[in-house]
Amino acid sequence: MPYPTRTLGRSGLEVTAISIGAWALGGTTNGEPNGYAGVDGAEAQRALYWAAEQGANYIDTADIYGMGHSERSLAAVLRDYPGIMVATKVGNSFDEATKTPLGPNLTPDYIHAEVRASLTRLGRDAIDVYQLHTFDLTPSQVDDIAEVFEDLVSAGLIRWYGVSNDNPDQIRRFALGEHCTLAQIQLNVFDDNPAALAACEESGLGAVCRSPLAMGLLGGKYSASNPIRADDIRGRQPEWLKWFADGVPTPDYWQRLEAVRGLLTTDGRTLAQGALGWILARSQFAVPLPGFTKQSQMEENLGTCTLGPLAPDVFAAVETALAR
């Protein structure tokens, strides 16, 4: 039986209700823990092929993930399963040869060059959804970048575009572009995002959701007695990673997890499936992008498609437990 789908904004693209996030495939950069530790490339490929065989049809990545490595890791499955849609991002420049980040670059020349570089790494003739991957833009910058993206649509290099941003005003501004179809926002059980969701819904955009499992905290594996290894990004906690500290769940988020664990695991769901079901129940426009490192995780994540959204009474109980 095919997986249920959700419509991705005004594009009309029908994507798997639980889609695939490929950030974890980026791995480390120059030995620095900028991703999940211990990712086995062969196992990740098996997971991707299993998902493709089951009918999963939407994968999200970015050029900066592993300085091109995540995109290259997808090329084989995208070649063998041409019906899979791929989304990637631009805005953070890097030297792929030396794996060195170079900072934001929003110039038209850079975007035109980088979309071609992404197409080469992905092995595709066109990118289904191209997303801006930066924050804190002025309205005129948004307009200028949307114009560049429209040029890329006209050139046949991308089909649709979006923005990875939680700022409602910037989401609405990007939505003025004819071929803008989504915003990628942070959304999970712990971190509701009502303003960004409202901007998507009002603008007719899909909302693809990053960090839907709070970087693994909602997977249920890690605790104070089972910490994350030190060479993992969650073991060093960059500023944006708020769910862990020194490789263990922060006390605040651990308390929230314990408050909803029993609710999320109703109806035979795993904790991760309950957390993804919460997002499906939160908005009909939302499409979670859980990451993976192995096939068992992929099977668990996509299994949520058949379980569907949390029941309304369970969803309401989660909101009550989190005092929302």
C-alpha positions in Angstrom: 0.0 0.0 0.0 1.4 3.4 -0.9 2.3 5.8 1.9 -0.2 8.6 2.5 0.9 12.0 1.1 0.6 15.7 1.9 0.4 18.5 -0.7 3.5 20.7 -0.6 2.0 24.1 -0.9 1.0 25.7 -4.1 3.2 23.4 -6.1 0.7 20.6 -5.8 3.6 18.2 -5.2 2.3 15.2 -3.3 5.1 14.1 -0.9 5.3 11.3 1.6 3.6 12.5 4.8 6.8 11.5 6.7 9.6 12.5 4.4 13.4 12.1 4.8 16.0 14.5 6.2 19.5 14.0 5.0 21.5 16.3 7.4 23.0 13.3 9.3 24.6 12.1 6.1 26.9 15.1 6.1 29.1 13.5 8.8 32.1 15.3 10.2 34.1 18.2 8.7 37.8 18.1 9.0 37.5 15.9 12.0 35.1 18.3 13.7 31.9 16.8 15.1 29.5 18.7 12.9 27.1 15.8 12.6 26.2 12.5 14.1 29.1 10.3 15.0 29.6 6.8 13.7 27.5 7.1 10.5 28.1 4.0 8.4 27.8 5.1 4.7 26.9 1.6 3.5 24.1 1.2 6.1 22.8 4.7 5.3 22.6 3.7 1.6 20.7 0.5 2.5 18.2 2.7 4.4 17.7 5.0 1.5 17.2 2.2 -0.9 14.7 0.5 1.5 12.8 3.7 1.8 12.7 4.2 -2.0 11.5 0.7 -2.5 8.7 1.3 -0.1 7.6 4.4 -1.9 9.1 7.3 0.0 9.4 10.1 -2.5 10.9 13.3 -0.9 14.4 13.9 0.5 15.7 17.1 1.9 19.4 18.0 2.1 21.6 21.1 1.8 24.8 21.9 0.0 26.6 22.8 3.3 25.8 19.4 5.0 29.2 17.9 5.1 30.4 20.5 2.6 28.7 18.6 -0.3 29.0 15.2 1.1 25.3 14.7 1.9 24.3 15.7 -1.6 26.8 13.3 -3.1 25.5 10.5 -0.8 22.1 10.8 -2.3 23.2 10.6 -6.0 22.9 6.8 -6.3 19.4 6.4 -5.0 18.2 9.5 -7.0 19.7 8.0 -10.1 18.0 4.6 -9.5 14.7 6.1 -8.4 14.1 9.1 -10.6 10.6 9.6 -9.2 12.0 10.7 -5.8 11.8 14.5 -5.4 14.9 16.2 -3.9 15.1 19.5 -2.1 18.4 21.2 -1.3 19.5 24.6 0.1 21.9 27.4 -0.7 23.3 30.4 1.2 26.3 29.2 3.1 29.4 29.1 1.0 32.2 26.6 1.5 35.3 25.1 -0.2 34.4 21.5 -1.0 38.0 20.4 -1.6 39.2 21.5 1.8 35.8 21.1 3.6 36.1 24.6 4.9 33.0 26.8 5.5 33.4 30.3 4.1 30.3 32.1 5.5 27.1 33.3 4.0 26.9 34.3 0.3 23.7 35.6 -1.2 25.0 37.1 -4.4 23.3 36.2 -7.6 26.5 34.9 -9.1 27.1 32.6 -6.2 23.6 31.2 -6.3 23.7 30.6 -10.0 27.1 28.8 -9.7 26.1 26.8 -6.6 22.8 25.5 -8.0 24.8 23.9 -10.8 27.3 22.5 -8.3 24.4 20.9 -6.4 23.0 19.5 -9.5 26.3 17.9 -10.3 26.6 16.4 -6.8 23.1 15.1 -6.9 23.3 13.8 -10.4 20.0 15.6 -11.4 19.1 17.9 -14.2 16.8 19.9 -12.0 16.1 20.4 -8.3 12.5 20.0 -7.3 12.6 22.5 -4.4 15.5 25.0 -3.9 15.6 26.7 -0.5 17.4 29.7 0.9 19.4 28.6 3.9 20.1 31.7 6.0 18.4 34.2 8.4 18.0 37.9 9.2 17.3 39.3 5.7 15.9 42.7 4.9 12.7 42.8 2.7 14.8 44.0 -0.3 17.2 41.0 0.1 14.2 38.7 0.2 12.9 40.2 -3.0 16.2 40.1 -4.7 16.8 36.4 -3.9 13.3 35.5 -4.9 13.9 37.1 -8.2 17.1 35.0 -8.6 15.2 31.9 -7.8 12.5 32.8 -10.3 15.3 33.1 -12.9 16.4 29.6 -12.0 12.9 28.3 -12.5 12.8 30.0 -15.9 16.1 28.4 -16.8 14.8 24.9 -15.9 17.4 24.4 -13.1 14.8 24.3 -10.3 11.1 23.7 -10.3 10.0 25.4 -7.1 11.6 27.2 -4.2 11.2 28.0 -0.5 13.0 29.4 2.5 14.4 27.7 5.6 13.5 30.3 8.2 11.2 30.7 11.2 10.6 34.5 10.8 6.9 34.9 9.9 7.5 38.2 8.1 10.2 36.7 5.9 8.1 33.7 5.2 5.2 35.9 4.0 7.6 38.0 1.9 9.0 35.0 0.2 5.5 33.7 -0.4 4.9 36.6 -2.8 7.1 34.8 -5.3 5.1 32.9 -7.9 7.0 29.6 -7.5 7.6 29.8 -3.7 5.9 26.7 -2.3 7.2 26.0 1.2 9.0 27.2 4.3 11.2 24.9 6.4 10.6 25.6 10.0 11.6 24.1 13.3 8.7 22.1 14.8 8.5 19.3 17.3 6.6 18.3 20.4 8.8 20.5 22.7 9.0 23.5 20.3 5.7 24.5 18.8 6.0 27.3 16.2 2.5 28.8 15.9 3.6 32.1 14.2 5.6 30.4 11.5 2.9 27.8 10.9 0.3 30.5 10.6 2.4 32.3 8.1 2.7 29.1 6.0 -1.1 28.4 6.2 -2.1 32.0 5.4 0.3 32.1 2.4 -0.6 28.7 1.0 2.8 27.2 1.7 3.8 23.8 2.9 5.6 23.6 6.2 8.4 21.1 6.1 9.7 20.5 9.7 13.3 20.3 10.7 14.4 18.8 14.0 11.1 16.9 14.4 12.7 14.5 16.9 14.7 17.2 18.7 18.0 15.8 17.3 17.2 12.4 18.7 15.9 13.3 22.2 12.4 12.2 21.1 13.8 8.9 19.8 14.1 7.8 23.4 17.6 6.3 23.3 19.6 8.9 25.3 19.5 9.8 29.0 21.8 10.8 31.8 22.8 7.2 32.1 23.2 6.7 28.4 25.0 9.8 27.1 26.0 10.6 23.5 29.6 10.0 22.5 31.9 13.1 22.7 32.7 13.1 18.9 29.0 13.7 18.1 27.7 17.2 17.6 25.3 16.7 20.5 28.3 16.1 22.7 29.6 19.6 22.3 26.4 21.5 22.0 26.7 24.4 19.6 24.5 27.4 20.4 21.6 26.3 18.3 21.4 22.8 19.8 19.4 23.3 22.9 18.1 19.8 23.7 21.4 18.4 25.0 24.3 19.6 27.2 27.5 17.7 27.4 26.0 14.8 25.6 22.9 14.3 27.9 19.4 15.7 27.7 19.1 19.1 29.5 17.0 18.8 32.7 14.3 21.1 31.3 13.8 19.0 28.2 14.1 15.7 30.0 11.3 16.9 32.3 9.1 17.7 29.3 9.9 14.3 27.8 8.8 12.5 30.9 5.6 14.5 31.0 4.5 13.3 27.6 6.3 9.9 27.1 3.3 7.8 28.1 0.9 9.9 25.9 3.2 9.7 22.8 3.5 5.9 23.1 -0.2 5.2 23.1 -1.7 2.9 20.3 1.4 0.8 20.1 3.6 3.7 18.8 7.2 4.1 19.6 8.2 7.4 21.2 9.5 8.7 17.8 6.3 7.6 16.1 4.3 9.5 18.7 6.4 12.6 18.3 6.0 12.5 14.5 2.3 11.8 14.9 2.0 15.0 17.0 3.4 17.0 14.1 0.9 15.4 11.7 -1.9 16.3 14.1 -0.6 19.8 14.6 -1.2 21.0 11.1 -2.4 19.5 7.8 0.3 21.6 6.1 3.2 20.0 8.1 5.6 17.4 6.7 8.2 16.2 9.2 11.8 15.6 8.0 13.2 13.1 10.5 16.9 12.1 10.0 18.3 8.7 10.0 21.6 6.8 10.2 20.4 3.3 9.6 17.5 1.3 8.2 15.8 0.5 11.5 15.4 4.2 12.1 14.0 4.7 8.6 11.5 1.9 9.1 10.4 3.4 12.4 10.0 6.9 11.0 8.1 5.9 7.9 6.0 3.5 9.9 4.3 6.7 11.3 2.7 7.2 7.9 0.4 4.2 8.4 -0.3 5.1 12.1 -1.2 8.7 11.0 -1.7 11.7 13.3 -2.2 11.4 17.0 -5.9 11.1 18.0 -7.4 14.5 18.9 -7.8 13.5 22.6 -4.2 12.4 22.8 -3.0 15.5 21.1 -5.0 17.6 23.5 -3.6 15.7 26.5 0.0 16.4 25.2 -0.8 20.1 25.0 -2.2 20.1 28.6 0.8 18.2 29.9 3.1 20.8 28.4 1.0 23.6 29.7 0.2 25.0 26.3 
